[in-house]
């Protein structure tokens, strides 16, 4: 999804990132050898959203961005995937000048923390797509996300008071009401019973949805349930309370599930703003959770150290918070693939939780009173073992890959499937599905 932090880095970054080198828990390799990439595009009419004219500014030709997550179970048809769209075409007032040709202080005059929704009635949805051998893909089905009564949910902002939020505006600059049922869908898995689990970037939260898209339950951080009063589905406070300290628009953007469907895996998109935004702006330590699917309770919590900006070729001068996690893919045991990226570059890492410290056992790292926080520490000095990482793909070595890749799955033969989030065509990009062969993913 689209969203940039305005926080300035004023704290010293921990040794793993400030040194400007690859974290000690990351192994170097030559993942580019033998890798090939094939692009697949689509002209399906369902992917055309509409044109939106901004008076005194530009007219946007908008598409439907279906690439905010991807999933294919091992027993599913070899070339068919489930993907998900996020909250619809949106951007901050600060980006209005570049996107619509009207400066934000003019379009959003007098409104603090405004976010513009070009199509506020947009309904986040699940898509079933087929990737064809002829270089195209087609949309087979679209499943709208709905409340328990079957009413389509919006992608507008929730009325959050514990976590940070923004003020939604429409294409005329008029204020919109926040919506307790709204979701910013990011990351998806499908169970053998046909139901879905979906990550939510805003809350942060996790959604359990029926096969027809009706949201059955939304799992939110402890102590935040009142912010969803009036939502058209059940709310459960099963996630750690500390997750409400997620930075704005940096919640849960990933979702994976074990083969036996007992455990869900999610990783926070970025380090928490813990204790504050200054810590978030320079932090490299983020949190990965293993969650009991049936109860929503945390079964394990692990430290994942993100790459420093100096590890991203040509982007070394950008701030550390540019790096984020957009996807997880399950392999076997407690091994997964992590999609870590900037706005321009994507890196894939193979990880194994069994070799890392389980933070949940210590307890203190989920306590807001712990100082320094997990986000501020050097793990080695605390005796913590971060998740070990092995680089398996770097898009900087493959310019044919699109930017802003947010979905990841595997074809039936083991090839890698990647899909980009085109931000609903705000900047002219369109969705592409990539078939990537030769990546050493492991089993």
Legacy VTK file of the C-alpha trace (Angstrom):
# vtk DataFile Version 3.0
C-alpha trace
ASCII
DATASET POLYDATA
POINTS 443 float
0.000 0.000 0.000
1.046 3.620 -0.352
2.259 5.484 2.733
5.422 7.259 3.863
6.600 8.154 7.341
7.366 11.745 8.195
9.518 10.823 11.199
13.107 12.105 11.231
15.925 9.829 12.421
17.278 11.463 15.563
18.447 8.428 17.563
21.577 6.396 16.951
20.772 3.140 15.171
21.864 -0.100 16.827
25.224 -1.529 15.894
23.831 -3.998 13.374
22.451 -1.254 11.170
24.600 1.754 11.982
27.722 -0.120 10.924
26.317 -0.143 7.401
26.988 -3.829 6.856
24.827 -6.896 6.351
23.540 -8.064 9.758
25.639 -10.746 11.419
22.717 -13.173 11.232
22.557 -12.884 7.414
24.552 -15.200 5.177
25.913 -14.000 1.861
25.470 -16.030 -1.323
25.241 -15.666 -5.088
21.491 -16.127 -5.618
21.383 -14.588 -9.100
23.191 -17.393 -10.891
20.795 -19.312 -13.153
17.740 -17.181 -12.331
15.291 -16.408 -15.162
12.244 -14.129 -15.097
9.083 -14.194 -17.233
6.465 -11.434 -16.968
2.710 -12.008 -17.280
0.238 -9.158 -17.807
-3.531 -8.949 -18.203
-6.119 -6.959 -20.130
-9.064 -8.262 -18.103
-11.726 -5.569 -17.824
-12.210 -6.351 -14.139
-8.801 -4.767 -13.533
-9.981 -1.386 -14.856
-11.374 0.676 -11.998
-12.348 4.131 -13.291
-11.119 7.608 -14.138
-11.211 10.181 -11.343
-10.879 13.885 -12.176
-9.528 16.313 -9.578
-10.874 19.804 -10.237
-7.990 22.095 -11.113
-5.621 19.129 -11.285
-5.063 15.842 -13.062
-7.387 13.022 -14.071
-6.231 9.637 -12.777
-6.819 6.500 -14.861
-7.137 3.960 -12.071
-6.762 0.194 -12.100
-7.584 -2.475 -9.517
-4.463 -3.406 -7.600
-4.732 -7.100 -6.797
-1.146 -7.725 -5.669
-1.068 -6.987 -1.931
-0.582 -10.668 -1.133
-0.579 -14.066 -2.834
-1.117 -17.701 -1.879
-1.204 -21.152 -3.394
-1.497 -24.293 -1.262
0.750 -27.204 -2.197
-2.166 -29.333 -3.390
-3.873 -26.603 -5.441
-3.840 -26.458 -9.268
-0.308 -25.676 -10.426
-1.004 -22.280 -12.022
-3.895 -20.876 -9.960
-3.359 -18.420 -7.088
-5.346 -16.348 -4.615
-4.402 -12.682 -4.287
-5.832 -9.750 -2.348
-6.319 -6.018 -2.858
-5.776 -3.409 -0.182
-7.885 -0.351 0.691
-8.125 1.227 -2.745
-6.426 4.203 -4.431
-5.175 6.521 -1.698
-2.331 8.900 -0.946
-1.337 11.439 1.681
-1.926 15.162 1.369
1.847 15.523 1.257
1.951 13.560 -2.003
-0.991 15.358 -3.632
1.186 17.742 -5.634
3.034 14.946 -7.415
-0.011 12.733 -7.946
-2.889 15.102 -8.783
-1.055 18.341 -9.544
-2.582 20.223 -6.606
-0.422 21.027 -3.606
-1.458 19.336 -0.406
-1.719 22.559 1.586
-4.259 23.729 -0.993
-6.285 20.536 -1.482
-6.220 19.611 2.218
-6.267 23.153 3.606
-6.574 23.192 7.381
-6.724 19.398 7.703
-4.019 17.684 9.730
-2.992 14.120 8.883
-5.180 13.881 5.783
-5.245 10.873 3.439
-7.068 11.189 0.110
-9.244 8.300 -1.098
-9.876 8.713 -4.816
-12.597 6.011 -4.745
-13.740 5.887 -1.094
-16.445 3.302 -1.774
-13.875 0.787 -3.040
-14.399 -2.688 -1.539
-11.221 -4.684 -0.742
-11.477 -8.116 -2.354
-9.898 -11.524 -2.853
-9.031 -12.591 -6.399
-8.446 -16.023 -7.933
-6.122 -15.794 -10.907
-4.605 -18.175 -13.443
-1.128 -17.608 -14.872
-0.947 -18.760 -18.498
2.009 -19.959 -20.570
1.456 -17.223 -23.188
2.710 -14.405 -20.947
-0.687 -13.353 -19.601
-2.786 -13.972 -16.513
-6.538 -13.878 -16.132
-8.883 -13.223 -13.235
-11.142 -16.214 -12.650
-13.107 -14.910 -9.703
-13.448 -11.946 -7.338
-14.683 -12.343 -3.756
-15.571 -9.108 -1.980
-14.830 -8.787 1.732
-18.072 -8.290 3.676
-19.379 -7.903 7.200
-21.389 -10.660 8.865
-24.596 -9.449 7.190
-23.086 -9.514 3.713
-22.483 -5.768 3.377
-19.258 -4.910 1.506
-16.622 -3.374 3.775
-14.662 -0.288 2.804
-10.944 0.403 2.912
-11.337 3.628 4.873
-9.539 4.304 8.129
-10.688 2.839 11.433
-11.562 5.243 14.296
-8.443 4.317 16.262
-7.624 5.961 19.576
-4.928 3.622 20.916
-2.967 3.283 17.662
-2.300 6.280 15.405
-4.609 7.073 12.495
-5.393 9.690 9.830
-8.326 11.726 8.487
-9.817 10.300 5.258
-10.830 12.728 2.481
-12.627 12.188 -0.819
-11.622 13.405 -4.290
-13.067 16.856 -3.581
-11.199 17.292 -0.294
-14.305 16.658 1.798
-13.822 14.857 5.110
-15.066 11.271 5.245
-16.213 9.347 8.300
-13.882 6.716 9.700
-15.283 3.183 9.549
-14.894 0.549 12.324
-15.525 -2.256 9.802
-12.967 -1.034 7.248
-9.899 -3.146 6.430
-6.560 -2.567 4.750
-6.080 -6.125 3.487
-2.462 -7.235 3.103
-1.257 -10.842 2.958
-3.501 -13.887 2.479
-3.686 -17.647 3.028
-6.496 -20.068 2.209
-7.331 -23.072 4.372
-8.481 -26.510 3.230
-12.004 -25.651 4.461
-12.137 -22.754 1.970
-11.830 -19.956 4.536
-9.167 -17.246 4.405
-6.815 -15.520 6.844
-5.799 -12.006 5.855
-3.379 -9.518 7.388
-4.412 -5.927 8.056
-1.885 -3.122 7.880
-3.932 -0.487 9.659
-5.053 -1.988 12.982
-2.824 -3.914 13.000
-5.012 -7.006 12.934
-5.713 -10.409 11.392
-8.981 -11.300 9.679
-10.612 -14.721 9.394
-13.035 -14.686 6.455
-15.469 -17.276 5.131
-15.180 -18.700 1.625
-17.689 -16.104 0.400
-15.664 -13.214 1.867
-17.751 -12.607 5.001
-15.435 -11.594 7.839
-15.981 -14.033 10.697
-13.510 -12.646 13.241
-10.979 -9.841 13.471
-8.080 -10.350 15.891
-6.735 -7.062 17.295
-4.190 -6.027 19.960
-5.314 -6.335 23.575
-6.848 -3.110 24.840
-7.965 -1.845 21.417
-11.294 -3.630 20.997
-13.277 -0.498 21.854
-11.887 1.174 18.731
-13.852 -1.327 16.623
-17.162 -0.849 18.429
-19.851 -0.972 15.776
-17.877 -3.231 13.428
-20.112 -5.627 11.554
-18.318 -8.753 12.740
-16.761 -10.289 15.862
-13.699 -8.644 17.441
-11.224 -10.617 19.582
-8.334 -9.049 21.519
-5.793 -11.867 21.068
-2.713 -10.019 19.775
-0.106 -8.467 22.112
-1.118 -4.992 23.287
2.275 -3.620 22.276
1.428 -4.065 18.577
-0.782 -0.978 18.800
2.527 0.894 18.799
2.969 0.105 15.123
4.087 3.107 13.099
1.415 4.665 10.900
0.605 2.326 7.972
3.254 -0.183 9.078
1.188 -2.988 10.624
0.749 -6.571 9.384
1.410 -6.856 5.650
2.185 -10.579 5.512
0.599 -13.951 6.225
1.786 -17.573 6.020
0.413 -20.856 7.333
1.974 -24.197 8.254
1.134 -27.200 6.088
-0.896 -28.767 8.915
-2.800 -25.461 9.282
-2.110 -25.324 13.030
-0.016 -22.152 12.947
-0.162 -18.759 11.269
2.980 -16.677 10.786
2.981 -12.882 10.587
5.736 -10.312 10.809
5.376 -6.649 11.609
6.058 -4.611 8.486
8.528 -2.442 10.405
9.916 -2.064 13.907
7.356 -0.711 16.356
7.328 2.936 17.399
8.473 1.693 20.779
8.850 3.716 22.856
8.238 6.423 20.245
8.546 7.463 16.602
12.166 8.505 17.086
13.037 4.899 17.946
11.040 3.575 14.973
12.732 5.895 12.496
16.170 4.342 12.989
15.356 0.831 14.230
16.215 -2.397 12.438
14.630 -4.889 14.864
11.145 -6.095 13.988
8.959 -8.888 15.368
7.823 -12.165 13.799
4.988 -14.128 15.419
3.950 -17.769 15.280
0.267 -17.881 16.216
-2.065 -20.744 17.110
-4.664 -20.592 14.370
-7.581 -21.946 16.393
-7.106 -19.662 19.409
-5.268 -16.645 17.984
-2.747 -16.891 20.826
0.974 -16.273 20.309
2.935 -19.557 20.257
6.303 -17.918 19.585
7.831 -14.489 18.988
11.126 -13.913 17.187
13.486 -11.057 16.391
14.063 -10.344 12.708
16.825 -7.839 11.939
16.114 -5.863 8.780
18.847 -4.941 6.324
20.450 -1.498 6.633
19.736 0.942 3.809
23.382 0.586 2.763
22.542 -2.963 1.640
20.154 -1.607 -1.009
22.103 -0.613 -4.108
21.530 2.986 -5.170
19.321 3.773 -2.182
21.953 4.178 0.533
20.984 7.763 1.392
17.347 7.003 2.183
16.165 6.700 5.787
16.132 3.322 7.523
12.331 3.223 7.815
12.189 2.900 4.010
12.935 -0.816 4.494
9.851 -2.918 5.269
8.518 -6.507 5.196
5.702 -7.180 2.735
5.245 -10.965 2.559
5.962 -14.358 4.114
5.851 -17.785 2.463
5.914 -21.067 4.366
8.410 -23.792 3.431
8.505 -26.561 6.078
8.996 -26.959 9.819
9.598 -23.388 10.984
11.360 -22.343 7.764
9.943 -19.488 5.682
10.814 -17.035 2.923
10.693 -13.342 3.893
10.103 -10.595 1.319
11.992 -7.513 2.492
11.944 -4.420 0.301
12.206 -0.706 -0.288
10.143 1.274 -2.807
12.556 0.202 -5.565
14.238 -3.056 -4.555
13.124 -6.455 -3.229
15.247 -8.992 -1.360
14.103 -12.510 -0.475
15.589 -14.301 2.530
15.225 -17.891 3.668
14.870 -18.054 7.459
14.458 -20.740 10.140
12.842 -19.873 13.462
14.224 -22.971 15.188
17.664 -21.335 15.360
16.392 -18.102 16.976
15.529 -17.024 20.525
11.845 -17.266 21.398
11.148 -13.827 22.859
7.784 -14.925 24.211
9.547 -17.105 26.791
11.261 -14.067 28.330
8.067 -12.025 28.504
9.686 -8.647 29.067
10.036 -7.700 25.398
6.256 -7.310 25.038
6.126 -5.020 28.069
5.941 -1.331 27.135
7.843 -0.537 30.346
10.962 -2.428 29.198
13.754 0.066 28.522
15.602 0.053 26.277
12.983 -1.615 24.112
13.561 -4.494 21.693
13.555 -1.923 18.905
16.469 -0.053 20.522
18.830 -2.836 21.584
21.839 -4.576 20.078
20.608 -8.216 20.210
24.086 -9.633 20.809
24.526 -7.550 23.956
21.243 -8.940 25.295
22.153 -12.537 24.444
19.383 -12.779 21.830
19.697 -14.826 18.653
17.860 -13.132 15.774
16.327 -15.231 13.021
19.188 -16.377 10.724
18.798 -15.116 7.147
20.106 -16.400 3.811
19.669 -14.160 0.769
18.101 -16.097 -2.129
17.054 -13.288 -4.520
17.912 -9.600 -4.980
15.840 -7.690 -7.532
18.728 -5.244 -7.985
20.311 -8.010 -10.068
17.143 -8.471 -12.145
15.905 -5.167 -13.517
13.066 -6.952 -15.316
11.335 -7.414 -11.955
8.805 -4.692 -11.057
9.082 -2.430 -8.038
6.821 -2.735 -4.991
6.467 -6.523 -5.023
4.059 -7.514 -2.243
2.787 -10.999 -3.155
4.738 -14.263 -3.202
3.792 -17.916 -3.752
5.007 -20.997 -5.654
3.873 -22.647 -8.863
3.145 -26.356 -8.795
6.630 -27.177 -10.087
8.303 -25.062 -7.392
8.960 -21.936 -9.473
8.517 -18.645 -7.651
5.470 -16.446 -8.320
5.792 -12.725 -7.532
3.142 -10.032 -7.994
3.385 -6.271 -7.517
1.051 -3.839 -5.803
0.427 -1.267 -8.546
-1.152 1.228 -6.087
-4.290 1.144 -8.244
-2.463 2.815 -11.112
-1.982 6.117 -9.289
1.420 6.582 -10.918
0.612 4.744 -14.154
1.918 1.291 -13.227
-0.111 -1.882 -13.757
-0.157 -5.302 -12.131
2.325 -7.885 -13.387
2.783 -11.499 -12.328
6.341 -12.772 -12.572
7.424 -16.388 -12.937
10.946 -16.702 -11.547
12.937 -19.901 -11.998
16.217 -20.954 -10.453
15.755 -19.315 -7.038
17.173 -21.572 -4.264
14.091 -21.408 -2.066
14.443 -24.811 -0.402
11.582 -27.140 0.428
LINES 1 444
443 0 1 2 3 4 5 6 7 8 9 10 11 12 13 14 15 16 17 18 19 20 21 22 23 24 25 26 27 28 29 30 31 32 33 34 35 36 37 38 39 40 41 42 43 44 45 46 47 48 49 50 51 52 53 54 55 56 57 58 59 60 61 62 63 64 65 66 67 68 69 70 71 72 73 74 75 76 77 78 79 80 81 82 83 84 85 86 87 88 89 90 91 92 93 94 95 96 97 98 99 100 101 102 103 104 105 106 107 108 109 110 111 112 113 114 115 116 117 118 119 120 121 122 123 124 125 126 127 128 129 130 131 132 133 134 135 136 137 138 139 140 141 142 143 144 145 146 147 148 149 150 151 152 153 154 155 156 157 158 159 160 161 162 163 164 165 166 167 168 169 170 171 172 173 174 175 176 177 178 179 180 181 182 183 184 185 186 187 188 189 190 191 192 193 194 195 196 197 198 199 200 201 202 203 204 205 206 207 208 209 210 211 212 213 214 215 216 217 218 219 220 221 222 223 224 225 226 227 228 229 230 231 232 233 234 235 236 237 238 239 240 241 242 243 244 245 246 247 248 249 250 251 252 253 254 255 256 257 258 259 260 261 262 263 264 265 266 267 268 269 270 271 272 273 274 275 276 277 278 279 280 281 282 283 284 285 286 287 288 289 290 291 292 293 294 295 296 297 298 299 300 301 302 303 304 305 306 307 308 309 310 311 312 313 314 315 316 317 318 319 320 321 322 323 324 325 326 327 328 329 330 331 332 333 334 335 336 337 338 339 340 341 342 343 344 345 346 347 348 349 350 351 352 353 354 355 356 357 358 359 360 361 362 363 364 365 366 367 368 369 370 371 372 373 374 375 376 377 378 379 380 381 382 383 384 385 386 387 388 389 390 391 392 393 394 395 396 397 398 399 400 401 402 403 404 405 406 407 408 409 410 411 412 413 414 415 416 417 418 419 420 421 422 423 424 425 426 427 428 429 430 431 432 433 434 435 436 437 438 439 440 441 442
